[in-house]
């Protein structure tokens, strides 16, 4: 949705809920091989969603109540006919409050910054890049912490010192435990 609004042009300080919701009409989710893929104007936009332009404005858009409602309804409708794993800070409290398993992932900002830069650039980040990205993530965390909290029944997983495969294995183990309980 933020990507669609950026494509519509105009300075972010002039964005309104109405203009963001109008841009949202151009957003769709389509099942992919292993995930739902976001499209804007019919084209997949996954790389764009993780880019600096979008991530720097997500908090601005997320503060808009009617926009959040639209996103939540869209996710709920999409998930109604599929078994899903959803990630996001308010998935367990707002979007899917009745989910069988809610996991709150945490990691130190420096590690998250390193992972994000590695994903974005395909190489180890320089110390300067790492410093800047860490500061940006910490600023976003402060903004987001005003809006979101973990679900009371969420299981916490600190991913700072473990690989992605280890993270997945732990979440799968918890999911299997819940299935057999």
C-alpha positions in Angstrom: 0.0 0.0 0.0 2.8 2.4 0.8 4.5 1.4 -2.4 1.3 2.1 -4.4 1.0 5.5 -2.7 4.6 6.4 -3.5 3.9 5.6 -7.1 1.0 8.0 -7.1 3.4 10.9 -6.4 3.3 13.8 -4.1 5.1 14.6 -0.9 4.4 12.3 2.0 3.5 15.2 4.3 0.5 15.7 2.0 -0.8 12.1 2.1 -4.2 11.6 3.5 -6.0 8.4 4.4 -8.2 8.9 1.4 -5.2 9.2 -1.0 -3.6 6.1 0.6 -6.9 4.1 0.3 -7.3 5.2 -3.3 -3.8 3.9 -4.0 -4.7 0.6 -2.2 -7.2 -0.1 -4.9 -4.2 -1.0 -7.1 -2.9 -3.5 -4.6 -3.6 -7.3 -4.8 -2.3 -10.4 -3.1 -1.8 -13.5 -5.1 -0.8 -17.0 -4.0 2.7 -17.8 -5.0 4.6 -21.1 -4.6 5.3 -20.6 -0.9 3.8 -17.3 0.0 1.3 -14.6 -1.0 2.9 -12.1 -3.4 1.9 -8.4 -3.2 1.3 -6.8 -6.6 0.8 -3.1 -7.4 -0.8 -2.4 -10.8 -0.6 -6.1 -11.6 3.2 -6.4 -11.1 4.9 -8.2 -8.2 6.7 -5.6 -5.9 8.4 -7.7 -3.2 11.8 -6.0 -3.7 10.2 -2.6 -3.6 8.5 -3.4 -0.4 11.8 -4.0 1.4 13.5 -0.9 -0.2 14.4 2.3 1.7 11.6 4.4 0.1 8.8 2.1 1.4 10.3 1.2 4.7 10.9 4.8 5.7 7.2 5.6 5.2 5.5 2.5 6.5 5.1 4.0 10.0 3.4 7.0 8.5 0.8 4.9 6.7 0.4 2.4 9.6 -0.8 5.3 11.8 -3.9 5.8 9.6 -6.8 3.9 11.3 -8.9 3.3 8.1 -5.8 2.2 6.2 -5.0 -0.3 9.0 -8.6 -1.6 8.9 -8.3 -2.1 5.1 -5.0 -4.0 5.5 -6.5 -6.2 8.3 -9.6 -7.0 6.4 -7.6 -7.8 3.3 -5.3 -10.2 5.2 -8.2 -11.8 7.0 -10.1 -12.4 3.7 -6.9 -13.8 2.1 -6.2 -16.1 5.0 -9.9 -17.3 5.2 -9.3 -19.9 2.5 -5.7 -20.8 3.2 -3.5 -22.0 6.1 -1.2 -19.1 6.6 1.8 -18.0 8.5 1.8 -14.2 8.8 4.4 -11.9 10.1 4.0 -8.4 11.4 3.9 -6.7 14.7 0.1 -6.8 15.2 -0.7 -10.1 13.6 -1.4 -11.9 16.9 -3.3 -9.0 18.6 -5.3 -7.4 15.9 -5.3 -9.3 12.6 -5.5 -12.9 13.8 -6.3 -12.8 17.5 -7.6 -16.3 17.5 -4.4 -17.8 15.9 -3.4 -21.1 17.4 0.2 -20.0 17.7 1.6 -16.5 18.1 5.3 -16.0 18.1 6.9 -12.6 18.9 10.3 -12.6 17.2 13.0 -10.3 18.7 16.6 -9.7 17.8 19.1 -7.0 18.7 18.9 -4.1 16.3 22.5 -4.5 15.0 21.8 -8.1 14.0 18.5 -7.2 12.3 20.4 -4.4 10.4 23.1 -6.8 9.3 20.5 -9.3 8.0 18.5 -6.6 6.2 21.6 -5.2 4.5 22.8 -8.6 3.5 19.4 -9.4 2.0 19.3 -6.0 0.2 22.8 -5.9 -1.1 23.9 -9.6 -1.2 27.1 -8.8 0.6 28.4 -8.2 4.1 27.7 -4.5 5.1 30.4 -2.0 5.8 30.6 -0.6 9.4 29.2 2.7 8.2 26.2 1.0 6.5 25.6 -1.1 9.5 25.7 1.9 11.8 23.2 3.8 9.7 20.8 0.9 9.2 20.9 0.1 12.9 20.0 3.7 13.8 17.2 3.7 11.3 15.8 0.4 12.7 16.0 1.7 16.3 14.1 4.9 15.2 11.4 2.8 13.5 11.2 0.5 16.6 10.5 3.5 18.8 7.7 4.7 16.4 6.3 1.2 16.1 6.4 0.5 19.9 3.8 3.2 20.4 1.4 1.3 18.1 2.0 -2.4 18.7 2.6 -4.8 21.5 3.0 -8.6 21.6 -0.1 -10.7 22.2 -0.4 -11.7 25.9 -0.3 -15.4 24.8 2.6 -15.0 22.4 5.7 -17.1 22.7 8.9 -15.1 22.5 11.8 -16.1 20.3 15.1 -14.2 20.4 16.7 -14.8 17.0 19.8 -12.8 17.6 22.2 -15.7 17.8 20.4 -18.4 15.7 20.2 -19.1 12.0 17.0 -18.8 10.0 16.8 -22.6 9.8 17.0 -22.8 13.6 14.3 -20.2 13.9 12.0 -22.1 11.5 12.7 -25.4 13.3 11.7 -23.9 16.7 8.5 -22.4 15.4 7.6 -25.6 13.6 8.2 -27.5 16.8 5.9 -25.2 18.7 3.3 -25.5 16.0 3.4 -29.3 16.2 3.1 -29.2 20.0 0.0 -27.0 19.6 -1.5 -29.3 17.0 -1.2 -32.4 19.3 -2.3 -30.6 22.5 
